[in-house]
Amino acid sequence: MEERLNKLIAAAGVASRRGADELIKEGAVSVNGAVVTEPGTKADPEKDHIKVHGKLINARIARREKVYILLNKPKGYLSSAADPEGRKLVTDLVRGYGKLHPVGRLDYNTEGLLILTNDGDFTNRVASSRTIPKVYEVKVKGLPNENAINKLRRGIRLDDGFKTAPAKIEARRATDKNGWFEVTLYEGHNQQIRRMFDAIGHSVVKLKRTAIGSIDYDRLPVGAYRELDPEEIENIAAPPKPAKPKPAPPVKEKKPRPNARPNATTRPRPAGPKKTSGKPAARPKRSR
């Protein structure tokens, strides 16, 4: 079946569709030995030999491999695969893997760990999960008191009416002007952490995601990325194990107290003939 070359090149993980169009215009793509320069050209990967920079990509197209990338997102990048305003995208930072999209999102001015993939099922499982913890390092203006932090721990209603779920919040360090906290969430409402601290009067100065499930910061420099290994992919995407039902507690039988005197209801009655009153039975009356 014939498909557009840019789609096939993206499926092989060589470049995004837009990048594939550029490769075609540059004359880096050939089909059956003939250089192709028209982006709209189609080919059949089961019949045609497709090469990019002289390398055959048919096997890679056949596999259509799934890609899972861990990126340490810098500030000033949008967590999206497209933007009508032309802002810088996280997908611009990852090259050579074809068309990817972010799993979930980080705010434009937030840095930290973000997963990019071409696996839609994986994205849906991870982005909608309420069992995968996301850990953040938060620097706030001023020093919130313990009562204010406890409100955030229990859950707080934001300005749009959304009630946040309970969160794990641990104080890390503090100066005269700022406090640092580690916040663990199991949900991802829009700008949630910033709005949570705004609600208690302490705006966020710096925000960084340091872990997604079992995947931690891993000394990945800002702007750098790496492939996730199979174990990491399996651990983060695995559905939560159902809790084992607790066995019912054994029923305790009540034992009589030692040396307890039997009461009227429990005292055994002696066996034998039934007692009578001792009076003679009344004679039957004669009829006259």
Helices and strands as residue ranges (DSSP letters): E 3-4, H 5-11, H 17-25, E 29-31, E 34-36, E 42-43, E 50-52, E 55-56, H 58-63, E 68-73, G 90-93, E 101-103, E 111-117, H 120-128, E 134-141, H 146-154, E 168-174, E 178-185, H 192-199, E 204-212, E 215-216, E 225-227, H 230-237
